[in-house]
Amino acid sequence: MTRKDAFVAAGIAAGGLLMGAALAAEARRSRRAIELDGQAALVTGGSRGLGLLIARELGRLGARVVLMARDQAELDRAERTLRAEGLEVSIVAGDVSRPEDARRAVETTVARHGAIDILVNNAGIITVGPLEHATLADFEEAMAVHFWGPLHTIQAAVPYMKRQGGGRIANISSVGGKLGVPHLVPYCASKFALAGLSSAITPELAHDNIGVTTVCPGLMRTGSPFNARFKGRHREEFAWFAVADSLPLLSTSGRHAAAQIVDALRHGDAELVITWAAKLSAVAAALMPNTVALALQAASELLPGPEPSAGGERRTGWQSLGSWVPAPLMRLAEQAALENNETHGRTRRERPASA
């Protein structure tokens, strides 16, 4: 055999091994799959945005869904919407950052359906602005919702899941839980904490047939920028954030993201990163951290600077709309807000609030 023939044979053998490994992995994934019909699912932050979309996807596949959120009016609208679509859904009002509320949501799910088979920790908040305007309260709030909240619901749900013989948990972190993004410091810090918690409990809970999926989405068109909070030059902060969230090349539709999340949860995948941009960013951050740090530094220079007067005040996206942002760049974000219960009753572009 010539050297060339040996290289060709080695290449064929290596390709065969890789294909075999891929087929074996897919077979194992298929064996882990569960049917969602009749499963009892609790979705935190389920009244709007991504949580509402996940709840709809679970319900479409036959799950009996309980939505948890803080705002009763939003929960009522979400329940009416999903019930009108023929889905089995109920609601429980509460704040996941309070242990007693998290425990009550889990216990309510068990009382209504006799089990808690699925837990989706989706509740989230986001404050956008320069580090100069970030307060200790901003960090505490982000940690309370993104880290302590999921921990509270997990601690409440796991004993039931163990007694049932298993369950599935999806923790919605972010690509901001894999690399730090300027002007999102409290958000990223808390999402890193959630990703670490989720990854660490995965192997331990696997012994009890409880699958844990860490979800790290990139930008998604769910309508969430309008209910985010903005500090500093809030109109400029809202503009870059909402426009990036609306661009098809950078973001994915909320429906597509929800379908991916439910599929990963159903198969017990350990991790899911959503959007090509998020995957590329996560790989680059792991392999070339110094290069990524320089790129993020350059991006930071392009973002709005601090606001010397009243920069510490938080404004919603609705309060930060500016007429100078071209309407076509916002169209997809506004459409998503209307579709996903993010409008608080608003059905058209509002006049910008006073600065």
C-alpha positions in Angstrom: 0.0 0.0 0.0 1.4 3.4 -1.0 1.5 6.3 1.5 -1.3 8.0 -0.4 -3.5 4.9 -0.1 -2.7 4.7 3.6 -3.9 8.3 4.1 -7.1 7.6 2.1 -7.8 4.5 4.2 -7.1 6.3 7.4 -9.4 9.1 6.3 -12.2 6.7 5.5 -11.8 4.9 8.8 -11.8 8.2 10.7 -14.9 9.3 8.9 -16.6 6.0 9.6 -15.8 6.3 13.3 -17.2 9.9 13.4 -20.4 8.9 11.6 -20.8 5.9 13.9 -20.3 8.1 17.0 -22.9 10.6 15.6 -25.4 7.8 14.9 -24.9 6.4 18.4 -25.3 9.8 20.0 -28.5 10.3 18.1 -29.8 6.9 19.1 -29.1 7.7 22.8 -30.9 11.0 22.4 -34.0 9.3 20.9 -34.1 6.8 23.8 -34.1 9.7 26.3 -37.1 11.3 24.6 -40.3 11.6 26.6 -43.9 12.1 25.3 -45.4 15.4 26.5 -49.0 14.4 26.2 -50.5 14.6 29.7 -47.3 15.9 31.4 -47.7 18.6 34.1 -45.5 21.6 33.3 -44.7 24.7 35.3 -43.4 27.7 33.3 -42.1 30.7 35.3 -42.3 34.0 33.6 -45.0 32.4 31.5 -47.4 35.3 31.0 -45.6 36.9 28.1 -42.6 36.8 25.7 -40.5 33.6 25.5 -42.3 32.0 28.5 -45.7 32.4 26.8 -44.3 30.9 23.6 -42.8 27.9 25.5 -46.1 27.4 27.3 -47.9 27.4 24.0 -45.5 24.8 22.5 -45.8 22.6 25.5 -49.6 22.8 25.4 -49.6 22.2 21.7 -47.9 18.9 22.4 -50.4 17.9 25.0 -48.8 19.1 28.3 -51.0 20.5 31.0 -49.4 23.9 31.7 -49.3 26.1 34.7 -48.1 29.7 34.1 -46.4 31.6 36.9 -45.7 35.4 36.8 -46.0 38.4 39.0 -48.6 40.4 37.1 -52.2 39.0 37.5 -53.6 41.0 34.6 -50.9 39.6 32.3 -51.5 36.1 33.5 -55.3 36.5 32.9 -54.7 37.6 29.3 -52.2 34.8 28.7 -54.6 32.2 30.1 -57.5 33.5 27.9 -55.3 33.5 24.9 -54.0 29.9 25.3 -57.4 28.5 26.4 -58.9 30.1 23.2 -56.4 28.0 21.3 -57.7 24.8 23.0 -54.8 24.3 25.3 -55.0 23.1 28.9 -53.6 25.9 31.0 -54.0 27.4 34.5 -52.2 30.3 36.3 -50.6 31.1 39.6 -49.4 34.6 40.6 -46.2 34.9 42.4 -42.6 36.1 42.5 -39.9 33.4 42.0 -37.4 35.4 44.0 -39.5 34.7 47.1 -39.0 31.1 48.3 -42.6 30.8 49.6 -44.0 31.9 46.2 -41.8 29.4 44.3 -42.8 26.6 46.6 -46.5 27.5 46.3 -46.3 27.5 42.5 -44.8 24.0 42.6 -47.3 22.7 45.1 -50.2 24.3 43.1 -49.0 22.4 40.0 -48.9 19.1 42.0 -52.3 19.8 43.6 -54.0 20.5 40.3 -52.4 17.8 38.2 -51.0 15.2 40.6 -47.4 15.7 39.5 -44.8 18.1 38.3 -43.1 16.5 35.3 -41.6 19.6 33.7 -40.1 22.8 35.2 -39.1 25.7 32.9 -37.2 28.4 34.8 -37.8 31.3 32.4 -38.6 34.3 34.6 -36.3 37.1 33.8 -35.6 40.8 33.9 -33.1 43.0 32.1 -31.6 46.4 32.8 -29.5 48.0 30.0 -27.0 50.8 30.6 -23.4 51.7 31.4 -21.7 50.2 34.4 -21.5 53.7 35.9 -25.3 53.7 36.4 -25.5 50.1 37.7 -26.3 50.0 41.4 -26.0 47.2 44.0 -29.8 47.0 43.8 -29.6 46.2 40.1 -27.3 43.3 40.8 -29.3 42.0 43.7 -32.5 42.1 41.7 -31.0 40.3 38.7 -29.5 37.6 41.0 -32.8 37.2 42.8 -34.7 36.5 39.6 -32.2 34.6 37.5 -30.3 32.6 40.2 -32.2 32.4 43.5 -35.6 32.1 41.7 -34.6 29.0 39.7 -32.9 27.6 42.8 -36.1 28.0 44.8 -38.2 26.3 42.2 -35.7 23.5 41.7 -35.5 22.8 45.4 -39.3 22.7 45.6 -39.8 20.5 42.5 -37.0 17.9 42.8 -38.4 16.0 45.8 -41.6 15.5 43.8 -39.7 14.5 40.7 -37.7 12.0 42.6 -40.8 10.3 44.0 -42.4 10.3 40.6 -39.3 8.5 39.1 -38.0 11.4 37.1 -38.7 14.8 35.4 -37.3 17.5 33.2 -36.0 20.9 34.0 -35.0 23.7 31.6 -33.1 26.6 32.9 -33.2 29.6 30.5 -29.8 31.3 30.8 -28.4 33.3 27.9 -25.4 33.7 25.6 -24.8 36.5 28.1 -24.2 33.6 30.5 -21.2 32.5 28.4 -19.6 35.8 27.6 -19.9 39.2 29.2 -21.7 41.9 27.1 -21.1 45.6 27.8 -24.0 47.6 29.2 -25.6 44.3 30.4 -23.4 43.7 33.4 -26.0 42.7 36.1 -27.9 40.6 33.6 -24.7 38.7 32.4 -23.4 38.2 36.0 -26.7 36.6 37.0 -27.0 34.5 33.9 -23.5 33.2 34.4 -24.6 32.2 37.9 -27.6 30.3 36.5 -25.6 28.6 33.8 -23.1 27.4 36.4 -25.9 26.2 38.7 -27.7 24.4 35.9 -24.5 22.7 34.6 -23.4 21.6 38.1 -26.7 19.9 39.0 -27.1 18.1 35.7 -24.9 15.1 36.5 -26.2 14.7 40.0 -29.9 14.8 39.1 -29.3 12.4 36.2 -29.0 9.6 38.9 -32.7 10.2 39.7 -33.8 10.3 36.0 -34.2 14.1 36.1 -32.9 15.7 33.0 -31.6 19.2 33.1 -31.2 21.4 30.0 -29.2 24.6 30.2 -30.5 27.0 27.5 -28.4 29.8 26.2 -30.3 31.8 23.6 -28.9 34.7 21.6 -31.2 37.5 20.4 -34.8 36.4 19.9 -37.8 38.3 18.6 -40.2 38.0 21.5 -41.0 41.7 22.1 -39.1 41.8 25.4 -37.2 45.1 24.7 -40.3 47.1 25.3 -40.5 45.9 28.9 -36.8 45.9 29.6 -35.4 48.8 31.7 -32.9 51.3 30.4 -30.5 53.6 32.3 -28.3 56.5 31.2 -29.1 57.8 27.8 -32.2 55.6 27.8 -33.5 56.4 24.3 -30.1 55.6 22.7 -29.8 52.4 24.9 -33.2 51.3 23.8 -32.5 52.0 20.2 -29.4 49.8 19.8 -30.9 47.0 22.0 -34.3 46.9 20.2 -32.9 47.2 16.7 -30.4 44.4 17.3 -33.2 42.3 18.7 -35.3 42.9 15.6 -32.8 42.2 12.8 -33.4 38.8 11.1 -29.7 38.1 10.5 -28.9 38.6 14.2 -32.0 37.3 15.9 -34.4 34.3 15.5 -38.2 34.3 15.9 -39.5 33.6 19.3 -41.6 30.7 18.0 -38.6 29.0 16.5 -36.6 29.4 19.8 -39.5 28.0 21.8 -39.8 24.9 19.6 -36.0 24.3 19.9 -36.2 24.6 23.7 -39.1 22.2 24.1 -37.4 19.7 21.8 -34.2 19.9 23.8 -36.1 19.5 27.0 -38.1 16.6 25.7 -34.9 14.8 24.7 -33.0 15.7 27.9 -30.2 17.5 26.1 -27.6 18.9 28.5 -27.3 22.2 26.7 -28.9 24.2 23.9 -27.4 27.4 22.4 -29.8 29.2 20.1 -28.9 31.3 17.0 -25.8 30.9 14.8 -24.4 34.2 16.2 -24.7 33.0 19.8 -23.0 29.7 18.9 -20.2 31.5 17.1 -19.7 33.9 20.0 -19.7 31.1 22.6 -17.1 29.1 20.7 -14.9 32.2 20.1 -15.1 33.2 23.7 -13.9 29.7 24.7 -11.1 29.4 22.1 -10.0 33.0 21.7 -10.9 34.9 24.9 -8.4 37.7 24.4 -9.5 38.4 20.9 -13.2 38.4 22.0 -12.3 40.8 24.8 -10.8 43.2 22.3 -13.8 42.9 20.1 -16.2 43.6 23.0 -14.0 46.6 24.0 -14.4 48.0 20.5 -18.2 47.4 20.6 -18.4 49.1 24.0 -16.8 52.3 22.5 -19.7 52.5 20.1 -22.4 52.3 22.8 -23.9 55.4 24.4 -21.9 57.0 27.2 -23.2 57.7 30.8 -25.8 60.4 31.4 -24.5 62.9 34.0 -27.9 64.1 35.0 -30.6 61.5 36.0 -28.7 58.7 34.4 -29.5 56.4 37.3 -33.3 56.4 36.7 -34.7 53.4 35.0 -37.1 53.8 32.1 -39.1 51.1 30.2 -38.7 50.5 26.5 -42.1 52.1 26.1 -40.9 55.2 27.8 -37.7 55.2 25.6 -39.2 55.1 22.1 -37.6 57.7 19.9 -39.0 59.0 16.5 -35.4 59.0 15.1 -35.3 55.2 15.0 -36.4 54.1 11.5 -39.7 52.3 11.9 -38.8 49.5 9.5 -35.9 48.5 11.8 -38.4 48.1 14.7 -41.2 46.4 12.8 -40.4 42.8 13.7 -39.9 43.7 17.4 -43.2 45.6 17.6 -45.0 42.7 15.8 -43.5 40.3 18.4 -44.6 42.5 21.3 -48.2 42.5 20.0 -48.2 38.8 19.5 -46.6 37.8 22.8 -48.5 39.8 25.4 -45.7 42.4 25.8 -47.8 45.5 25.1 -49.7 45.9 28.4 -52.7 46.9 26.3 -50.8 49.1 23.8 -51.6 48.4 20.2 -49.6 51.2 18.5 -46.4 53.1 18.7 -46.5 55.4 21.6 -45.4 59.0 21.7 -42.0 59.1 23.5 -42.1 60.0 27.1 -40.3 63.2 28.2 -36.6 62.8 28.9 
